[in-house]
Amino acid sequence: QVQLVESGGGSVQPGGSLRLSCTVSGRTFSSYTMAWYRQAPGKQRELVASITSGGDTTYADSVKARFTISIDNAKNTVDLQMSSLTPEDTAVYYCYVNFRIGITPYNSWGQGTQVTVSS
């Protein structure tokens, strides 16, 4: 079973930066997609950024040029570097992984970490 644990959340002023880290425990797979999602109160959970085992990345329009997702294979982490933060970025951020064994899908979610942007 794959388990994900987020860290790095906290409170920051507008314009500040934070780095979130998701530590992966369990098996490592050769083909996968990892992602960061976020959910603000009263809103749907939305995809923030994703990265595949092949290195392809995607970003939500609202975070392009401000956030960077990356994989550190040596540390078994997926990181999200966030800069130029605004109150609109306030949410619980969740780490996610999806992979398949044959035709059977598997996925796992982290417990979430709170990011609060306020002055």
ABEGO torsion letter per residue (X at the ends): XBBBBBBGBEBBBBGBBBBBBBBBBEBBBABBBBBBBBBBBGBBBBBABBBBAAGBBBBBAAABGABBBBBBAAAGBBBBBBBGBBAAABBBBBBBBBBBBEABBBBBBBAEBBBBBBX
